[in-house]
Amino acid sequence: MNWTANLETDDAQIQCGLIESQGLPSHVAIIMDGNGRWAKSKNIPRLLGHREGIESVRDIVKACSQLGVNFLTLYAFSIENWKRPKNEIKGLMKLLEIFLQDEISELDENNVRLAVIGRTSSLPQSVRSILQNSIERTKNNTGLTLTLALSYGSRWDIVRASQLIAMDVRAGNLSPEDISEETFSNYLQTKDMPDPDLLIRTSGEFRVSNFLLWEIAYGEIYISKKLWPKFRRNDLYEALSNYIGRERRFGMTSDQLTSNPKTDTLKTGKETEGNNGYLKKIISAFGKY
């Protein structure tokens, strides 16, 4: 199935407005929270909440690909999640296998490259095998890079990077004086992707839960009250519209950005003049839903 074909008119209009704004984030990261609470609200097993959450994953991945977002990173399973009941973990791993088996052909057809970050050695062998096959199959794709954070924790990755740096210093391959922020970033598992421009968290919780702590230093944060199984592309469009309307100063002042149009365009994710028309177009399209 080609995702760019047969878009509904209203959906295409919203996407057109977002794209024309020229302020879309290059990298969107999402903390997918609320599957269990959604299931509890419906008095059904938690695993069915996770299964419904996969439908949201499908829709958000497609929308990001259609919009031309370069990187989408999904917090799928944290290191802390290993503390959950064994039956739930077993079910989650099985759902992950099924998702990859069912979706990899469509992801590949739509030029999506799959990647993974995390302590993957902790995952079951069956999951590691299908992950590796999926990554290998899509490695030459040039569209959206979909990264799954599995058995991931940012503190773990930062400690791991520190250990690798220490080993290189001890081996004489690196001098302590040469260690910079850029050097440190190159030892993290996220070294092959830009820092997230936008971090979305669902379920209304105001915390980052040990996710990309180093990388989101200047990321914009958007909190949605929607539980993840109810978060779909229209909710993503709202988050993106909110992001486009923000001024990203990176420690500078508004006056500095205004006096340097080149910096404004490259750094803020938007042009301070001219975006109002695009935002009005997006808001008008939302009114049809």
MARDO-246040 format. One line per field, with one value per atom (N, C-alpha, C, CB): atom name; y, x, z. Coordinates in pm, whole numbers. Each point is the difference from the previous one (the first is absolute). Glycine has a CB too. Example, Ala and Ser with C-alpha at 12.3 -4.5 7.8 and 13.67 -1.06 7.14 Angstrom:
<atoms>
filo c(N:CA:C:CB:N:CA:C:CB)
c2 c(-569:119:120:-117:222:119:109:-63)
c1 c(1319:-89:90:-189:154:82:-77:118)
c3 c(780:0:0:125:-197:6:73:-215)
</atoms>
This chain:
<atoms>
filo c(N:CA:C:CB:N:CA:C:CB:N:CA:C:CB:N:CA:C:CB:N:CA:C:CB:N:CA:C:CB:N:CA:C:CB:N:CA:C:CB:N:CA:C:CB:N:CA:C:CB:N:CA:C:CB:N:CA:C:CB:N:CA:C:CB:N:CA:C:CB:N:CA:C:CB:N:CA:C:CB:N:CA:C:CB:N:CA:C:CB:N:CA:C:CB:N:CA:C:CB:N:CA:C:CB:N:CA:C:CB:N:CA:C:CB:N:CA:C:CB:N:CA:C:CB:N:CA:C:CB:N:CA:C:CB:N:CA:C:CB:N:CA:C:CB:N:CA:C:CB:N:CA:C:CB:N:CA:C:CB:N:CA:C:CB:N:CA:C:CB:N:CA:C:CB:N:CA:C:CB:N:CA:C:CB:N:CA:C:CB:N:CA:C:CB:N:CA:C:CB:N:CA:C:CB:N:CA:C:CB:N:CA:C:CB:N:CA:C:CB:N:CA:C:CB:N:CA:C:CB:N:CA:C:CB:N:CA:C:CB:N:CA:C:CB:N:CA:C:CB:N:CA:C:CB:N:CA:C:CB:N:CA:C:CB:N:CA:C:CB:N:CA:C:CB:N:CA:C:CB:N:CA:C:CB:N:CA:C:CB:N:CA:C:CB:N:CA:C:CB:N:CA:C:CB:N:CA:C:CB:N:CA:C:CB:N:CA:C:CB:N:CA:C:CB:N:CA:C:CB:N:CA:C:CB:N:CA:C:CB:N:CA:C:CB:N:CA:C:CB:N:CA:C:CB:N:CA:C:CB:N:CA:C:CB:N:CA:C:CB:N:CA:C:CB:N:CA:C:CB:N:CA:C:CB:N:CA:C:CB:N:CA:C:CB:N:CA:C:CB:N:CA:C:CB:N:CA:C:CB:N:CA:C:CB:N:CA:C:CB:N:CA:C:CB:N:CA:C:CB:N:CA:C:CB:N:CA:C:CB:N:CA:C:CB:N:CA:C:CB:N:CA:C:CB:N:CA:C:CB:N:CA:C:CB:N:CA:C:CB:N:CA:C:CB:N:CA:C:CB:N:CA:C:CB:N:CA:C:CB:N:CA:C:CB:N:CA:C:CB:N:CA:C:CB:N:CA:C:CB:N:CA:C:CB:N:CA:C:CB:N:CA:C:CB:N:CA:C:CB:N:CA:C:CB:N:CA:C:CB:N:CA:C:CB:N:CA:C:CB:N:CA:C:CB:N:CA:C:CB:N:CA:C:CB:N:CA:C:CB:N:CA:C:CB:N:CA:C:CB:N:CA:C:CB:N:CA:C:CB:N:CA:C:CB:N:CA:C:CB:N:CA:C:CB:N:CA:C:CB:N:CA:C:CB:N:CA:C:CB:N:CA:C:CB:N:CA:C:CB:N:CA:C:CB:N:CA:C:CB:N:CA:C:CB:N:CA:C:CB:N:CA:C:CB:N:CA:C:CB:N:CA:C:CB:N:CA:C:CB:N:CA:C:CB:N:CA:C:CB:N:CA:C:CB:N:CA:C:CB:N:CA:C:CB:N:CA:C:CB:N:CA:C:CB:N:CA:C:CB:N:CA:C:CB:N:CA:C:CB:N:CA:C:CB:N:CA:C:CB:N:CA:C:CB:N:CA:C:CB:N:CA:C:CB:N:CA:C:CB:N:CA:C:CB:N:CA:C:CB:N:CA:C:CB:N:CA:C:CB:N:CA:C:CB:N:CA:C:CB:N:CA:C:CB:N:CA:C:CB:N:CA:C:CB:N:CA:C:CB:N:CA:C:CB:N:CA:C:CB:N:CA:C:CB:N:CA:C:CB:N:CA:C:CB:N:CA:C:CB:N:CA:C:CB:N:CA:C:CB:N:CA:C:CB:N:CA:C:CB:N:CA:C:CB:N:CA:C:CB:N:CA:C:CB:N:CA:C:CB:N:CA:C:CB:N:CA:C:CB:N:CA:C:CB:N:CA:C:CB:N:CA:C:CB:N:CA:C:CB:N:CA:C:CB:N:CA:C:CB:N:CA:C:CB:N:CA:C:CB:N:CA:C:CB:N:CA:C:CB:N:CA:C:CB:N:CA:C:CB:N:CA:C:CB:N:CA:C:CB:N:CA:C:CB:N:CA:C:CB:N:CA:C:CB:N:CA:C:CB:N:CA:C:CB:N:CA:C:CB:N:CA:C:CB:N:CA:C:CB:N:CA:C:CB:N:CA:C:CB:N:CA:C:CB:N:CA:C:CB:N:CA:C:CB:N:CA:C:CB:N:CA:C:CB:N:CA:C:CB:N:CA:C:CB:N:CA:C:CB:N:CA:C:CB:N:CA:C:CB:N:CA:C:CB:N:CA:C:CB:N:CA:C:CB:N:CA:C:CB:N:CA:C:CB:N:CA:C:CB:N:CA:C:CB:N:CA:C:CB:N:CA:C:CB:N:CA:C:CB:N:CA:C:CB:N:CA:C:CB:N:CA:C:CB:N:CA:C:CB:N:CA:C:CB:N:CA:C:CB:N:CA:C:CB:N:CA:C:CB:N:CA:C:CB:N:CA:C:CB:N:CA:C:CB:N:CA:C:CB:N:CA:C:CB:N:CA:C:CB:N:CA:C:CB:N:CA:C:CB:N:CA:C:CB:N:CA:C:CB:N:CA:C:CB:N:CA:C:CB:N:CA:C:CB:N:CA:C:CB:N:CA:C:CB:N:CA:C:CB:N:CA:C:CB:N:CA:C:CB:N:CA:C:CB:N:CA:C:CB:N:CA:C:CB:N:CA:C:CB:N:CA:C:CB:N:CA:C:CB:N:CA:C:CB:N:CA:C:CB:N:CA:C:CB:N:CA:C:CB:N:CA:C:CB:N:CA:C:CB:N:CA:C:CB:N:CA:C:CB:N:CA:C:CB:N:CA:C:CB:N:CA:C:CB:N:CA:C:CB:N:CA:C:CB:N:CA:C:CB:N:CA:C:CB:N:CA:C:CB:N:CA:C:CB:N:CA:C:CB:N:CA:C:CB:N:CA:C:CB:N:CA:C:CB:N:CA:C:CB:N:CA:C:CB:N:CA:C:CB:N:CA:C:CB:N:CA:C:CB:N:CA:C:CB:N:CA:C:CB:N:CA:C:CB:N:CA:C:CB:N:CA:C:CB:N:CA:C:CB:N:CA:C:CB:N:CA:C:CB:N:CA:C:CB:N:CA:C:CB:N:CA:C:CB)
c2 c(-120:120:126:-126:211:126:105:-57:109:91:137:-120:158:134:5:42:-158:-6:-3:-120:170:-9:67:-211:321:78:68:37:-36:71:150:-175:244:141:86:-33:17:81:-31:9:-135:-40:58:-211:205:54:151:-185:253:145:36:21:-94:26:-25:-63:-50:-32:105:-243:291:102:126:-94:135:118:-15:48:-165:-26:1:-135:72:-6:138:-235:312:133:97:-41:13:87:0:-42:-64:-18:2:107:-142:1:-133:238:-344:-131:-47:-55:-15:-54:-109:54:-61:-108:-131:168:-156:-118:15:-36:-57:-6:-124:119:-100:-111:-8:24:-144:-16:-99:54:-11:-90:-48:121:-245:-56:-53:-60:144:-34:-10:114:-210:-7:-125:239:-337:-122:-72:-22:9:-71:72:-90:223:76:-3:148:-148:-11:-133:147:-255:-132:-6:-103:162:0:75:-13:123:79:-78:206:-307:-83:-137:120:-137:-125:-121:103:-88:-109:-22:54:-168:-27:105:-243:271:100:-30:38:-165:-37:48:-199:204:50:150:-180:249:141:17:46:-133:6:-33:-65:-29:-36:116:-240:309:118:110:-59:68:99:-20:16:-139:-28:70:-222:234:71:147:-158:215:139:8:45:-143:-3:0:-123:38:-9:135:-239:304:126:112:-72:79:107:-20:25:-148:-28:41:-191:154:37:151:-213:281:146:68:-14:-29:60:-23:-35:-84:-30:88:-236:251:82:146:-157:205:140:28:10:-116:19:21:96:-134:4:-98:62:-21:-84:-111:196:-165:-96:-5:42:-163:-23:-105:60:-23:-92:-29:87:-213:-41:-75:-14:61:-65:-119:220:-337:-117:-85:1:-8:-85:47:-199:243:52:-109:221:-192:-94:-23:75:31:-12:-89:226:-239:-83:-148:167:-209:-140:-35:8:93:-25:-40:165:-155:-32:-151:202:-241:-144:-78:56:-176:-80:-27:-103:78:-29:120:-161:282:120:20:104:-127:13:-100:80:-204:-103:40:-176:230:44:117:-80:173:115:-43:141:-235:-49:-70:-25:-48:-68:101:-198:304:104:68:35:-16:61:-88:112:-242:-93:8:-152:150:3:130:-148:259:130:0:113:-159:1:-95:55:-171:-96:55:-186:252:49:128:-105:187:135:19:77:-168:28:17:-129:52:13:137:-247:294:130:113:-95:80:100:8:-42:-73:-4:60:-204:171:51:152:-212:269:145:69:-37:-31:61:36:88:-159:24:-85:54:9:-73:-24:104:-230:-37:-1:-137:190:0:-30:166:-195:-31:57:-210:258:40:-70:225:-255:-65:-119:75:-132:-117:-123:111:-127:-104:-141:160:-174:-133:-60:67:20:-47:-54:166:-138:-45:-148:228:-296:-141:-19:-36:-79:-29:13:-152:110:6:144:-212:303:141:59:19:-54:52:-44:-4:-118:-54:75:-223:243:68:148:-164:223:138:15:33:-122:7:-19:-87:-7:-23:122:-246:309:117:119:-81:99:109:-21:31:-153:-32:21:-167:129:12:145:-212:300:140:95:-48:-2:84:101:-187:158:90:96:-176:170:91:142:-188:286:139:91:-38:-18:81:15:-75:65:10:-106:93:-51:-96:-21:72:-192:-36:-74:-13:76:-61:-45:143:-270:-55:-3:-140:204:-5:-119:254:-359:-127:-38:-75:47:-23:117:-252:371:122:82:3:60:98:99:-168:295:101:-1:139:-157:-5:-116:104:-217:-116:37:-158:226:35:101:-45:139:99:-67:179:-271:-73:-85:-5:-60:-82:84:-153:271:89:42:82:-53:39:-112:151:-274:-114:-17:-112:128:-12:108:-102:224:109:-30:162:-211:-33:-108:62:-160:-106:54:-164:258:59:88:-7:76:81:-92:178:-286:-94:-64:-45:22:-62:100:-166:292:102:49:-101:65:42:136:-240:289:125:72:-98:227:81:62:48:-41:63:141:-139:210:138:8:58:-169:-1:-33:-66:35:-38:125:-205:214:113:-56:142:-53:-45:-82:201:-156:-73:-138:217:-223:-128:-94:113:-62:-83:-51:129:-41:-40:-114:233:-235:-104:-138:178:-184:-128:-50:63:17:-41:-84:206:-286:-83:83:-183:307:88:81:14:-54:80:19:-85:-4:7:78:-217:283:79:137:-211:312:132:-4:113:-17:10:26:86:-135:24:149:-223:268:136:7:41:-148:-3:-132:151:-141:-118:5:-9:-94:-10:-107:73:-39:-102:-4:35:-153:-17:-30:-82:83:-33:112:-234:351:115:1:7:-99:-5:97:-241:313:102:-52:182:-282:-50:-66:-35:22:-55:-145:229:-283:-144:-61:-9:77:-57:-24:-107:199:-14:113:-115:83:95:125:-84:64:113:95:-147:93:83:71:-157:81:46:106:-224:228:95:131:-195:223:121:124:-107:118:115:-42:117:-235:-45:68:-219:243:52:-116:191:-168:-106:31:-46:-55:13:-114:111:-74:-97:-13:53:-174:-27:-75:-6:46:-70:-133:221:-241:-125:-119:127:-236:-125:-53:-52:-16:-37:-74:-11:-84:-68:93:-202:321:96:109:-47:46:103:-40:59:18:-30:123:-170:164:102:140:-175:192:135:59:-61:-25:46:35:-144:67:33:134:-244:268:127:118:-117:100:106:26:-63:-44:15:71:-209:173:62:146:-222:253:139:84:-74:17:68:26:-109:10:12:109:-243:245:97:142:-166:185:132:48:-45:-38:39:69:-193:271:64:-74:227:-287:-75:89:-222:264:101:-57:152:-274:-62:92:-130:191:84:145:-201:232:137:73:-71:199:78:7:134:-93:16:106:-68:175:106:-50:167:-254:-54:-82:-5:-74:-81:87:-185:290:88:75:25:9:76:-88:163:-297:-92:-101:30:4:-88:-139:201:-210:-132:-88:101:-45:-76:-39:120:-27:-27:-119:241:-243:-107:-134:165:-165:-126:-52:68:21:-42:-12:106:-18:6:-100:237:-299:-91:74:-162:294:75:134:-113:178:137:87:-64:165:75:73:26:7:63:-98:230:-239:-85:-130:99:-138:-126:11:-62:183:15:-51:196:-170:-45:-152:204:-270:-146:-55:2:60:-47:17:56:56:22:-107:248:-285:-104:-133:117:-149:-125:1:-23:136:11:-10:142:-80:-6:-143:232:-308:-139:-84:25:5:-75:17:31:86:26:-91:232:-302:-90:-136:119:-145:-133:-3:-37)
c1 c(83:-83:87:-182:157:74:-71:84:-14:-63:-32:120:-52:-21:-122:247:-300:-114:-131:141:-245:-136:-18:-21:91:-24:-136:249:-324:-126:25:-102:8:18:35:-160:85:25:137:-246:281:131:111:-100:84:100:14:-50:-61:5:79:-221:197:74:149:-203:235:141:65:-52:-22:55:33:-132:43:25:120:-239:254:115:130:-148:146:121:38:-57:-42:28:52:-177:151:52:152:-208:270:145:56:10:-93:46:-17:-56:34:-18:130:-175:164:120:63:-96:228:70:-11:158:-160:-1:-109:248:-343:-106:23:-165:163:12:-128:253:-301:-128:12:-121:75:-18:-145:177:-195:-133:-57:62:-138:-45:-152:201:-251:-143:-71:8:65:-65:-74:177:-110:-60:-122:224:-215:-114:-118:159:-129:-108:-72:127:-51:-60:-82:191:-136:-70:-132:220:-220:-123:-108:137:-98:-95:-19:66:-1:-11:41:-183:293:54:146:-158:218:140:96:-54:161:99:59:52:-33:62:-83:102:-235:-85:21:-169:205:36:126:-108:207:123:-28:134:-224:-34:-68:-23:-65:-65:102:-216:317:105:78:17:-10:68:-70:77:-211:-74:42:-194:221:49:139:-137:222:134:-10:89:-174:-16:-39:-67:-31:-50:103:-230:302:98:120:-74:117:112:-37:76:-196:-44:-6:-131:74:-15:136:-218:311:134:70:16:-33:59:-61:42:-173:-68:42:-192:217:38:147:-175:253:142:85:-68:16:82:115:-200:319:118:20:103:-132:25:-119:248:-289:-103:52:-189:199:50:-109:234:-267:-110:54:-153:114:39:-92:85:-41:-86:9:25:96:18:125:-113:96:113:68:-114:234:69:-83:223:-288:-83:-122:77:-121:-117:23:-64:190:26:-54:204:-239:-56:-147:163:-225:-142:-25:-28:-98:-31:51:-203:254:60:-95:145:-272:-97:-19:-116:118:-15:123:-145:264:122:0:125:-162:-4:-98:57:-172:-97:49:-178:250:55:103:-39:124:101:-64:162:-270:-70:-66:-39:-19:-61:105:-176:296:108:37:86:-75:31:-107:117:-243:-111:1:-137:162:4:106:-79:198:109:-29:161:-215:-33:-107:60:-160:-112:32:-152:241:18:126:-124:221:130:-8:106:-191:-12:-54:-36:-65:-59:96:-227:301:101:106:-40:84:103:-52:98:-221:-60:-10:-129:113:-15:129:-239:352:133:36:-29:-31:30:119:-242:336:115:-21:154:-142:-21:133:-202:200:118:-45:122:-27:-33:107:-121:81:93:-43:46:52:-31:90:-234:216:79:-68:82:-66:-74:43:-26:142:44:-96:238:-320:-96:-128:93:-113:-121:7:-28:-87:0:67:-211:271:71:-90:150:-275:-92:-24:-109:101:-20:126:-163:279:127:18:101:-140:17:-85:51:-178:-88:35:-182:230:46:119:-81:177:120:-35:137:-227:-41:-72:-19:-64:-76:93:-201:297:97:84:8:35:82:-81:131:-256:-84:-22:-112:103:-35:119:-226:346:116:32:88:-126:32:-114:150:-258:-112:37:-163:107:43:-112:167:-282:-110:6:-139:25:-9:86:-232:310:70:-84:228:-282:-81:88:-211:236:84:-86:195:-182:-70:96:-152:113:79:-50:39:42:-39:100:-110:59:88:97:-20:-37:80:-17:-23:133:-1:111:-94:65:100:117:-181:154:110:93:-147:89:81:90:-179:123:77:110:-201:173:100:115:-180:146:103:82:-145:75:68:98:-200:155:87:122:-200:179:111:102:-155:105:92:81:-160:94:71:106:-205:172:97:119:-185:156:107:92:-151:93:80:90:-181:128:81:111:-198:170:104:109:-169:127:97:86:-158:97:74:86:-183:173:80:-60:195:-320:-64:-69:-32:21:-72:63:-215:231:54:-116:212:-205:-108:-30:66:36:-19:-81:216:-223:-73:-148:210:-252:-139:-88:74:-164:-92:-144:174:-271:-138:-18:-79:141:-10:64:1:115:67:-89:223:-279:-86:-120:73:-135:-117:32:-86:209:39:18:110:-115:8:-138:228:-330:-135:-59:-30:-71:-63:-76:-17:-10:-73:92:-179:304:101:-33:168:-248:-29:-128:117:-173:-121:14:-140:71:4:-78:21:5:-77:-147:204:-296:-143:-33:-54:-21:-52:-126:95:-172:-128:-15:-102:74:-30:-148:239:-312:-142:-18:-67:-11:-37:-152:216:-271:-144:-39:-10:-121:-63:5:60:-10:-3:103:-233:329:105:112:-57:107:103:136:-173:226:133:58:-61:194:65:43:78:-91:13:129:-246:358:130:13:9:-66:0:80:-224:333:79:36:-113:159:27:105:-61:166:106:-51:176:-250:-37:-110:66:-150:-113:33:-156:284:42:-70:221:-237:-67:-124:220:-271:-120:-125:111:-205:-130:-85:13:-88:-79:-148:182:-257:-145:-68:28:-120:-72:-142:142:-182:-137:-73:71:-194:-79:-54:-62:71:-49:83:-81:15:71:49:-141:255:62:-93:213:-297:-87:-99:23:-46:-91:74:-162:294:81:21:116:-174:12:51:-186:184:66:-54:39:-168:-50:63:-216:242:68:145:-151:214:136:1:55:-153:-6:-11:-108:30:-12:135:-241:311:132:97:-40:37:89:-36:31:-159:-42:46:-199:188:46:150:-183:257:145:36:26:-93:30:-19:-68:-28:-28:92:-228:320:91:125:-84:146:128:111:-112:201:111:123:-94:134:104:139:-175:184:130:92:-23:-32:79:10:126:-170:5:-128:151:-159:-120:-81:117:-243:-85:56:-199:253:57:117:-72:154:113:-49:137:-241:-52:-60:-45:-26:-64:103:-193:305:103:87:-1:-15:80:-93:201:-262:-98:54:-102:229:57:-2:147:-108:-4:-143:204:-297:-140:-52:-33:63:-49:62:-34:164:68:-22:168:-178:1:-138:219:-314:-124:-103:46:-23:-99:-115:61:-50:-104:56:-178:107:31:-102:100:-52:-91:-106:183:-155:-101:-41:95:-224:-48:-62:173:-150:-55:-146:227:-273:-137:-99:71:-42:-90:-10:55:59:0:-73:216:-194:-65:-151:204:-249:-142:-59:32:44:-46:-17:115:-19:-6:-117:248:-264:-108:-135:146:-158:-124:-33:43:62:-22:-42:168:-112:-37:-149:233:-287:-139:-97:66:-17:-86:-14:68:13:-4:-99:238)
c3 c(0:0:0:122:-219:-8:85:-233:334:96:-59:178:-283:-55:-93:18:-51:-90:80:-173:112:55:136:-125:149:121:-10:32:79:1:-20:151:-209:-36:121:-187:296:119:60:44:-43:54:-86:93:-224:-91:17:-163:190:18:126:-118:226:124:-21:137:-200:-25:-88:25:-124:-90:79:-193:282:80:90:-8:69:87:-79:151:-267:-82:-52:-65:21:-56:106:-169:295:106:5:130:-183:0:142:-226:322:139:69:7:-83:61:67:-171:281:64:-86:225:-219:-69:77:-99:233:86:105:-37:36:100:86:-153:284:94:82:9:17:70:115:-213:331:113:-6:145:-183:-24:132:-240:309:134:5:96:-19:26:-48:-13:-40:-48:112:-174:290:112:55:55:-44:52:-96:123:-253:-99:17:-162:179:18:129:-127:233:128:-9:119:-196:-15:-72:-4:-72:-74:65:-208:324:75:-84:136:-207:-80:39:-192:158:38:-55:5:70:-40:-137:241:-270:-128:-119:112:-94:-108:-19:49:59:-13:-82:219:-196:-79:-147:204:-226:-139:-72:69:3:-60:-25:115:-27:-18:-129:246:-295:-126:-116:90:-81:-105:-5:29:89:3:-61:205:-176:-59:-151:200:-255:-145:-58:21:40:-55:10:63:50:18:-92:239:-256:-91:-143:147:-190:-135:-17:-12:110:-10:-6:124:-40:-1:-133:247:-302:-130:-109:74:-73:-100:10:7:114:22:-33:177:-191:-28:125:-215:330:122:-19:148:-111:-25:103:-108:235:107:95:-19:54:100:97:-163:291:101:102:-31:48:87:122:-199:316:126:21:101:-146:-3:127:-245:305:118:73:-112:235:77:81:11:34:89:125:-88:136:120:-23:69:-195:-29:26:-169:184:34:138:-144:224:134:-6:94:-209:-13:13:-148:168:11:-120:135:-110:-106:-115:172:-140:-107:-92:153:-94:-83:-89:179:-123:-80:-114:202:-171:-105:-111:171:-132:-99:-83:152:-88:-72:-103:202:-164:-94:-119:190:-163:-108:-93:148:-90:-83:-87:176:-121:-77:-119:208:-184:-110:-109:162:-119:-96:-79:152:-82:-68:-109:210:-177:-98:-116:183:-153:-105:-95:156:-98:-80:-76:166:-111:-54:-84:195:-184:-60:-152:185:-251:-146:-39:-17:91:-29:34:43:67:35:-110:245:-291:-104:-130:107:-143:-123:2:-21:141:13:42:56:-81:14:145:-230:327:141:42:47:22:53:149:-173:214:141:74:-62:184:86:143:-150:236:140:91:-70:187:105:128:-110:195:126:27:-26:143:39:-58:215:-345:-72:38:-186:249:43:103:-45:109:99:-63:159:-288:-68:-31:-96:85:-39:-136:132:-150:-124:-122:127:-115:-114:-42:76:23:-30:-63:191:-135:-55:-144:229:-259:-135:-101:99:-68:-95:-10:50:59:-4:-95:235:-220:-84:-147:190:-219:-138:-58:49:34:-45:-24:126:-38:-15:-125:249:-270:-118:-129:137:-135:-120:-40:64:35:-30:9:87:-71:29:-111:136:-260:-110:-34:-89:165:-25:41:34:-103:19:50:-178:213:49:151:-193:257:145:68:-24:124:85:125:-89:104:116:99:-141:257:102:117:-69:104:115:118:-147:256:124:81:1:2:63:108:-214:332:116:11:-24:10:-6:128:-249:290:108:-26:165:-157:-34:97:-100:229:96:-31:174:-214:-37:-119:84:-183:-119:34:-143:231:40:76:10:81:73:-97:207:-301:-99:-82:-11:-32:-77:82:-129:256:88:13:127:-117:9:-127:156:-272:-128:-16:-99:142:-6:91:-50:172:94:-56:190:-258:-60:-110:54:-135:-106:56:-151:261:65:55:59:5:58:-109:190:-307:-110:-76:-21:58:-67:-131:105:-132:-124:12:-56:178:23:120:-95:82:109:78:-132:265:77:-47:195:-239:-45:-130:110:-180:-127:16:-110:233:23:3:129:-225:-11:-2:-126:118:-12:-127:127:-235:-126:11:-125:190:21:79:-6:115:85:-79:202:-281:-79:-95:17:-66:-95:64:-132:264:70:43:79:-97:33:-112:140:-107:-103:-103:168:-136:-91:-91:171:-179:-73:-148:160:-217:-143:-32:-24:124:-24:65:-11:-41:64:131:-226:313:123:-34:126:-43:-27:3:98:-195:1:86:-230:228:70:74:-173:303:83:37:91:-128:33:107:-234:336:99:9:131:-138:11:144:-237:262:130:102:-44:6:90:110:-49:45:103:-36:51:51:-21:49:24:-90:31:-125:244:-246:-119:18:-54:173:23:-55:-7:30:-36:-151:225:-303:-145:-65:10:-75:-78:81:-206:328:90:-56:192:-248:-59:-126:93:-172:-134:0:-83:186:-3:71:-5:23:71:-53:44:-177:-60:-79:-11:39:-68:55:-43:-45:42:52:-169:276:63:-18:168:-210:-18:77:-230:319:80:-53:202:-237:-42:112:-246:271:101:-51:96:-227:-58:48:-202:238:25:-135:208:-209:-127:-97:123:-78:-97:-70:138:-83:-63:-76:182:-179:-66:-145:218:-309:-141:-77:21:-152:-81:24:-170:198:26:126:-113:211:123:-31:141:-230:-44:-72:-21:-66:-71:97:-194:300:100:67:39:-6:64:-94:134:-262:-98:-22:-110:106:-16:119:-134:253:121:-8:133:-179:-13:-101:57:-170:-105:51:-174:262:52:109:-61:105:108:-56:138:-53:-34:74:-37:-37:60:4:-84:205:13:28:80:-30:27:81:-212:316:89:-44:56:-179:-50:37:-191:152:23:-128:178:-163:-118:-94:135:-78:-83:-84:171:-111:-75:-119:210:-190:-109:-110:162:-120:-96:-86:158:-94:-73:-87:183:-171:-80:-65:152:-266:-64:-29:-100:66:-32:123:-176:291:124:33:81:-104:30:-79:50:-180:-85:37:-181:208:25:140:-165:263:138:64:15:-53:74:-49:42:-157:-52:-68:179:-194:-66:-48:141:-230:-36:71:-229:303:84:-81:164:-291:-84:-108:47:-69:-109:48:-141:267:48:41:75:-45:46:-104:136:-262:-104:-5:-129:143:-1:121:-126:244:121:-11:134:-192:-18:-92:35:-138:-92:73:-190:278:75:96:-19:93:97:-71:149:-266:-77:-39:-85:45:-39:120:-184:301:121:28:93:-125:30:-72:39:-141:-77:65:-206:310:63:114:-64)
</atoms>
